[in-house]
Amino acid sequence: MQVDSGNMRGHNVSIVNICGENMSFLFLISLAAGVAWILSRWIKRPLDLRGAMRWGMGLGFLFTGVDHFASAASRYAPMIPDALAGHALAWVYFTGAAELLGGLGLLVPVAVFRRLGLPNMQRQAGIWLAVMLVCVVAANINVALKGQTVQGLDFGAWYFWVRPLFQPVFVAWALYSVGVWPNAASAAKQ
């Protein structure tokens, strides 16, 4: 959408821009985890570290999943490697849907899954989000190799070279938050 007021005159504004141009996924999930942890104490249902991290990642993926649909052509499609560019929007929508489903999967309480006779879908959501994070690193590397910039992520070229190095942090966060790593035995009991 075009905004024609104040200091945003003539700039495209998306969900990420609304929260500030320096928003990063790590900042987003950390902030969401911190807020979830504080609110859980306020309502007297405290979350442990894994729970707060799960809420942070779940909310972060809901946020970015929605942004995949809101900014598909302008932000995400240009990131797709040339070999997949013929279906760039389909890949963007697919990853956006995966992020939304994964985020919801992390946030729905295990008790709800049990009541429905389903296995622990939080665990599955964390595992599949980790797999997706490994797969989408190709888009991040593609941006760095091409020297591109991404609309709404105005950090400079250095950011796109450093960004793929953070992907293991996000993978570890996803797996840790659902108890798969480093202690898989305790997660199996859930």
Buried (B, 14 or more C-beta within 10 A) or exposed (E): EEEEEEEEEEEBBBBBBEBEEEBBBBEBBBBBBEBBBEBBEEEEEEBEEBBBBBBBBBBBBBBBBBBBBBBBEEBBBBBBBEEEBEEBEEBBBEBBEBBBBBBBBBBBEBEEBEEEEEEBBBBBBBBBBBBBBEEBBBBBBBBBEEEEBBBBBEBEEEBBBEBBEBBEEBBBBBBBBBBBBEEEEEBEEE
